[in-house]
Amino acid sequence: MAKKRKKDKPEEEEYEFEAPKFDEKEFLEKELRDTKTTLLTVVIGMAFGIAAGALAWVSTDLIGIGLIIAIAGIIALRYIYPVFRVNISEFTKKNWAGNVAWFFFTFLAVWLLMFNYPFADYADPTVKDVTIWVHNSATGNFTAIDYEYIESSGTSSWVWTPRWGEDLATMIRANASYTVNITANVADNGKLVTADISIGTMGDFVTMASEGDHMYGYEIAGTLLSASSDLMFYIHAVDKAGNEITFYPNSPIPVSA
């Protein structure tokens, strides 16, 4: 018996992938346009940031206007780009979002930089690390009293603390054997002009001696102290920009006979 001949299978159609045509010229033009736009946006952001910072130099009351300048700069991008032959008709929402981000963060960085030294100085000097050094020439001993911030039992305050556990009430004596040196770290983010001290009452300031590394000191002979009044002092510091601070401790230091 003859076998039935199998029907021939239809030939399968082969799929051939064709890559989309790559327009190298169009690609390069787009890349150059995007790069040019980004650089231009950064420059514009810097210019607006400098303008906002310079306005704050006139008066610190105008600092808030910087945000208005930033918004105005973002709106102005649409009109500034054509001046520099940037074709914004091909911009997508992604392009606009990226350019606005570049502008804002550049503006913010420059604006904040304009508030800091060496461009500007709005910060007062600082007075810290205050220590009273006591020298007893009769015994040759040196002692120190530190002004420290103490936290205990839910309360906190600045107090005078003997460094080696002595009795604070008898550490300073009003006699010729004792010498007291008041030292403090007086610094500024710009240039410090003066560091003065007044003993007893805030009035007759005298210049403190520089001891290097922002440390300043003032020495008092024991004969100038009085057991009838505790030791109190005021440190007044001024920087080149005219910012100033007057430091004084929360409490005086006892002076014994």
C-alpha positions in Angstrom: 0.0 0.0 0.0 1.4 3.3 -1.0 2.3 5.8 1.8 0.6 9.2 1.7 2.9 11.9 0.9 3.2 14.5 3.6 2.1 18.0 2.7 5.0 20.4 2.4 5.2 22.8 5.3 5.0 26.5 4.3 8.2 28.2 4.5 8.5 30.4 7.7 9.0 34.1 7.0 12.4 35.2 8.4 12.4 38.4 10.5 15.2 40.8 9.9 15.9 43.5 12.4 16.7 46.9 11.0 18.3 49.4 13.3 16.8 52.9 13.1 18.8 55.2 11.1 21.2 57.2 13.2 21.6 60.8 12.4 25.0 61.7 13.6 24.7 65.3 12.7 21.5 65.8 14.6 22.9 64.0 17.6 26.0 66.2 17.8 24.0 69.3 17.3 21.7 68.3 20.2 24.7 67.5 22.5 26.4 70.8 21.7 23.1 72.6 22.3 22.6 70.9 25.7 26.2 71.5 26.8 26.0 75.2 25.7 22.7 75.6 27.5 24.0 74.1 30.7 27.1 76.2 30.8 25.1 79.3 30.0 22.6 78.4 32.8 25.5 78.1 35.3 26.9 81.5 34.3 23.5 83.1 34.6 22.9 81.5 38.0 26.3 82.8 39.2 25.4 86.3 38.0 22.1 86.3 39.7 23.7 84.9 42.9 26.3 87.6 42.9 23.6 90.3 42.5 21.6 88.9 45.4 24.7 88.7 47.6 25.8 92.2 46.7 22.3 93.5 47.5 22.6 92.0 51.0 25.9 93.9 51.5 23.9 97.1 51.3 21.7 96.0 54.1 21.0 92.7 55.9 17.3 93.6 55.7 17.5 92.9 52.0 18.6 89.3 52.4 15.1 88.0 51.8 14.9 89.7 48.4 17.5 87.1 47.3 14.7 84.5 46.9 12.7 86.9 44.8 15.8 87.4 42.6 16.1 83.6 42.2 12.5 83.3 41.0 13.0 86.3 38.7 16.1 84.6 37.3 14.2 81.3 36.6 11.5 83.2 34.7 14.2 85.2 32.8 15.8 82.1 31.4 13.1 81.9 28.7 14.1 85.4 27.5 17.9 85.2 28.0 18.4 82.0 26.0 17.3 83.4 22.6 19.8 86.3 23.2 22.6 83.8 23.1 21.0 81.9 20.1 19.7 79.0 22.1 16.7 77.5 20.3 14.2 76.9 23.0 11.5 75.7 20.6 13.0 72.2 20.8 13.1 72.1 24.6 11.1 69.4 26.4 9.8 69.5 29.9 12.8 67.5 30.9 15.1 70.1 29.4 13.4 72.9 31.3 13.4 71.0 34.6 17.1 70.3 34.2 18.0 73.9 33.4 15.9 75.3 36.2 17.7 72.9 38.6 21.2 73.9 37.3 20.2 77.6 37.7 18.8 77.3 41.2 21.6 75.2 42.8 24.2 77.4 41.2 22.4 80.5 42.4 22.1 79.1 45.9 25.8 78.1 46.2 27.0 81.5 45.0 24.5 83.4 47.1 25.5 81.6 50.3 29.2 82.0 49.4 28.7 85.8 49.3 27.7 85.7 53.0 31.0 84.2 54.1 34.5 85.5 54.5 36.4 86.8 52.5 33.4 88.2 50.6 31.4 89.3 53.7 31.5 89.0 57.5 28.2 88.9 59.4 29.4 86.8 62.3 30.4 88.2 65.7 33.8 87.2 67.2 33.8 84.3 69.7 35.2 84.1 73.2 35.7 80.6 74.6 38.1 78.3 76.5 38.3 80.9 79.3 40.8 79.9 82.1 42.2 81.7 85.1 45.8 80.7 85.8 47.0 81.4 89.4 50.7 81.5 90.3 51.9 81.5 93.9 55.5 82.7 93.8 56.1 81.8 97.4 55.5 78.1 96.7 56.1 78.1 93.0 52.7 76.4 92.4 50.5 76.9 89.4 46.8 76.2 89.5 44.0 76.7 87.0 40.3 77.5 87.1 38.3 76.6 84.0 35.0 78.2 82.9 33.0 75.1 81.9 29.5 74.1 80.9 28.2 71.6 83.4 25.1 69.4 83.0 23.8 67.6 86.1 20.4 66.7 87.7 18.5 68.0 84.8 20.0 71.5 85.0 22.9 73.1 83.2 25.0 76.2 83.6 28.4 77.7 83.1 30.5 77.5 86.3 34.1 78.0 87.5 35.7 74.6 88.0 39.2 74.1 89.7 41.1 72.0 87.3 42.8 69.9 90.0 40.0 69.8 92.5 41.1 72.6 94.8 38.8 74.8 97.0 37.7 77.6 94.7 37.1 79.9 97.7 40.9 80.0 98.6 42.6 79.6 95.2 43.1 83.4 94.6 44.5 85.6 97.4 45.0 89.3 97.6 48.7 89.4 98.4 52.0 90.1 96.7 52.8 86.3 96.3 49.9 85.8 93.9 49.6 86.5 90.2 46.5 85.9 88.2 46.5 85.5 84.4 43.1 85.6 82.6 43.3 83.7 79.3 40.7 83.2 76.5 40.4 82.0 73.0 39.2 85.1 71.0 38.7 84.4 67.3 36.7 85.6 64.3 36.0 84.1 60.9 37.5 87.3 59.4 40.1 89.5 60.9 40.0 90.3 64.6 40.9 94.0 65.3 40.8 94.2 69.1 40.6 92.0 72.2 40.2 94.1 75.3 39.5 93.4 78.9 38.0 95.4 81.8 38.4 94.3 85.4 35.8 94.8 88.0 33.3 96.9 86.1 32.6 97.2 82.4 34.2 100.5 81.5 38.0 100.9 81.5 39.1 98.4 78.8 42.8 97.6 78.2 44.3 95.5 75.5 44.9 91.8 76.1 48.3 90.3 75.1 48.3 87.9 72.2 49.7 84.5 73.2 49.4 82.9 69.8 46.9 80.5 68.2 44.0 82.9 68.9 44.8 82.9 72.7 44.8 86.2 74.6 45.8 86.9 78.2 45.9 89.6 80.8 47.9 89.4 84.0 46.9 90.9 87.3 49.2 91.2 90.3 47.8 90.0 93.6 48.3 93.4 95.2 45.7 94.8 92.8 43.1 92.4 94.1 40.9 92.9 97.1 39.5 90.3 99.5 36.4 92.5 99.9 35.3 92.1 96.3 35.4 89.0 94.1 37.2 88.9 90.7 34.9 89.9 87.8 36.0 90.8 84.3 34.6 91.6 80.8 36.2 90.8 77.5 35.3 92.9 74.5 36.3 91.8 70.9 35.7 93.6 67.6 36.4 92.4 64.1 37.3 94.3 60.9 33.7 94.4 59.8 32.6 96.1 63.0 31.0 93.0 64.5 31.5 92.8 68.3 30.9 90.8 71.4 31.3 91.4 75.1 31.9 88.3 77.2 31.5 88.0 81.0 31.1 85.0 83.3 27.9 84.2 85.0 29.6 84.6 88.4 32.7 86.2 89.8 35.6 84.2 91.4 36.1 84.5 95.2 39.2 86.4 96.4 40.5 85.6 99.9 42.9 87.5 102.1 
